[in-house]
Amino acid sequence: MELQLANKVQHHIADLLWKAKNTSEVKEIIGTYGKDAVVVFIMMMAAYYDQVDATDLAEAVINQIK
């Protein structure tokens, strides 16, 4: 998985989240880093769902609506 992150802090957060062993560790990382950690977490989850679901179809529909 490759994310387009905005800065070094977000890269560090992504590394920490990737290594987290359970939800308690994820919550601790988010509690420590705040908004940046939430953004990175959401991006990681979206990237995961993009791999397992047909989200590329949804993107095509969204682009047609725009």
N, C-alpha and C positions, 0 to 999 in steps of 0.2 A: 504494500500500500504506500502510495506517495501523496503526501498532502502539500498544498501550497500555503505555507505558513508565513506570517507577516514579519517575524523577527526571531532573534535567537532565544528569547524567553519562551516563546511558543514552541520552538523546537525542543527545548529542555523539558517543557511540560509534556509534550508528546512522548518523549523518551520515558519519562516517569510514569505516565499513564499506561504505556505499552508494557512496562515491567510490573505494574501493579498486580498483585496476586488475588485481590478480592475487592468487593465494593467498599469496604472500610478504608482501604488504602486510596481508592479513587476519591472518596468523599474527603479524605484528609488533604489530598493534592488540590482538589477544588477549593476547599476551605482556606488553604494556604495561598493559592495564586489567584483566586477570585475569578473575575470576568474572563481573563485570558484562558484560564483552565476550562471554563465552561465552553468557550468558543472552540477550543481544541478538541474537547470531548465530543461535542456535537459534530464536528468535522470528521472525527474518527468513526463515529457511529454511522454517519451518512455514507462514508466511504465503504464501510462494511456492508450496509444495506444495498449499496449500489452493486456490490459484487454478488449478492445472493438473490436480489430481486431484479425485475426488468425495469429499473428506474430510467433507463435510456428511452424507453417508450414514453414515460411521463414527461421527460424533458422535451421530446418532440412535440407533444401536445401543448405544453406550456409555451414553447416557441411559436406555435401556430396561433395561439390566443394573443400573444403579444403583438 
